[in-house]
Amino acid sequence: MKKALIVYHSKTGTTRLLGEEIRDFFSKNQIESKAVSTKEFDHLDLVTSDFVLFGCWTKGLLICRQHPDKEWIDFIKNIPDLSGKKLGLFATYKIATGSMFNNMKKCLNGSSDNVLISLKSRNGHLSANNNQELLSFINK
Ligand SMILES: Cc1cc2nc3c(=O)[nH]c(=O)nc-3n(C[C@H](O)[C@H](O)[C@H](O)COP(=O)(O)O)c2cc1C
């Protein structure tokens, strides 16, 4: 059975909810999955996972200069080798994600080419469109 690891950084719970909905989507599609916060992250889960998704809330000036917040950047920069993993990013936001995903990718160093999905949600719930995106990610 394939495995998915979803790691979220959330301040007020919306990104956690999105991470948990992504986890449930994988489980429904026969992929063993686990959603954890950046603080709960366990390196062993990473090693054994085929799909790894990292999520953060959008920080910026609402319509421009969006970026992940410092805690997420510090977390992701210390993540070891991600080669061979199918990677995904997700973010929650209020107005616009703008440069959020590009800035998230920059933190992945050499692994940004492995990012096959950038999924966004305003309320933490998966839309029908998000479900389609995830399905094609699983099948890539
Ligand atoms: C300091 C701060 C800056 C934010 N900047 C943006 C922004 O630039 N664009 C946007 O759409 N939402 C912005 N937001 C809204 C959050 O990204 C949004 O509410 C997010 O879902 C919060 O996630 P969380 O509940 O997981 O903490 C900002 C929120 C805060 C507190």
Ligand as a Chemical Component Dictionary entry (heavy atoms), coordinates in Angstrom:
data_LIG
# 
_chem_comp.id                   LIG 
_chem_comp.type                 NON-POLYMER 
_chem_comp.pdbx_formal_charge   0 
_chem_comp.three_letter_code    LIG 
# 
loop_
_chem_comp_atom.comp_id 
_chem_comp_atom.atom_id 
_chem_comp_atom.alt_atom_id 
_chem_comp_atom.type_symbol 
_chem_comp_atom.charge 
_chem_comp_atom.model_Cartn_x 
_chem_comp_atom.model_Cartn_y 
_chem_comp_atom.model_Cartn_z 
_chem_comp_atom.pdbx_ordinal 
LIG C1  C1  C 0 -0.352 38.527 9.497  1  
LIG C2  C2  C 0 -1.281 37.892 8.474  2  
LIG C3  C3  C 0 -1.058 38.141 7.124  3  
LIG C4  C4  C 0 -1.917 37.577 6.163  4  
LIG N1  N1  N 0 -1.680 37.845 4.841  5  
LIG C5  C5  C 0 -2.519 37.334 3.898  6  
LIG C6  C6  C 0 -2.288 37.609 2.504  7  
LIG O1  O1  O 0 -1.356 38.280 2.105  8  
LIG N2  N2  N 0 -3.173 37.092 1.602  9  
LIG C7  C7  C 0 -4.259 36.354 2.000  10 
LIG O2  O2  O 0 -5.037 35.949 1.146  11 
LIG N3  N3  N 0 -4.458 36.032 3.300  12 
LIG C8  C8  C 0 -3.631 36.504 4.250  13 
LIG N4  N4  N 0 -3.842 36.212 5.591  14 
LIG C9  C9  C 0 -4.963 35.306 5.943  15 
LIG C10 C10 C 0 -4.488 33.895 6.300  16 
LIG O3  O3  O 0 -3.588 33.371 5.355  17 
LIG C11 C11 C 0 -5.701 32.942 6.385  18 
LIG O4  O4  O 0 -6.617 33.414 7.320  19 
LIG C12 C12 C 0 -5.285 31.510 6.680  20 
LIG O5  O5  O 0 -6.333 30.639 6.323  21 
LIG C13 C13 C 0 -4.964 31.285 8.162  22 
LIG O6  O6  O 0 -4.584 29.938 8.313  23 
LIG P1  P1  P 0 -4.577 29.199 9.721  24 
LIG O7  O7  O 0 -6.010 29.230 10.233 25 
LIG O8  O8  O 0 -4.136 27.816 9.407  26 
LIG O9  O9  O 0 -3.645 29.920 10.614 27 
LIG C14 C14 C 0 -3.018 36.760 6.558  28 
LIG C15 C15 C 0 -3.226 36.508 7.933  29 
LIG C16 C16 C 0 -2.369 37.071 8.882  30 
LIG C17 C17 C 0 -2.594 36.802 10.367 31 
# 
loop_
_chem_comp_bond.comp_id 
_chem_comp_bond.atom_id_1 
_chem_comp_bond.atom_id_2 
_chem_comp_bond.value_order 
_chem_comp_bond.pdbx_ordinal 
LIG C1  C2  SING 1  
LIG C2  C3  SING 2  
LIG C2  C16 DOUB 3  
LIG C3  C4  DOUB 4  
LIG C4  N1  SING 5  
LIG C4  C14 SING 6  
LIG N1  C5  DOUB 7  
LIG C5  C6  SING 8  
LIG C5  C8  SING 9  
LIG C6  O1  DOUB 10 
LIG C6  N2  SING 11 
LIG N2  C7  SING 12 
LIG C7  O2  DOUB 13 
LIG C7  N3  SING 14 
LIG N3  C8  DOUB 15 
LIG C8  N4  SING 16 
LIG N4  C9  SING 17 
LIG N4  C14 SING 18 
LIG C9  C10 SING 19 
LIG C10 O3  SING 20 
LIG C10 C11 SING 21 
LIG C11 O4  SING 22 
LIG C11 C12 SING 23 
LIG C12 O5  SING 24 
LIG C12 C13 SING 25 
LIG C13 O6  SING 26 
LIG O6  P1  SING 27 
LIG P1  O7  DOUB 28 
LIG P1  O8  SING 29 
LIG P1  O9  SING 30 
LIG C14 C15 DOUB 31 
LIG C15 C16 SING 32 
LIG C16 C17 SING 33 
# 
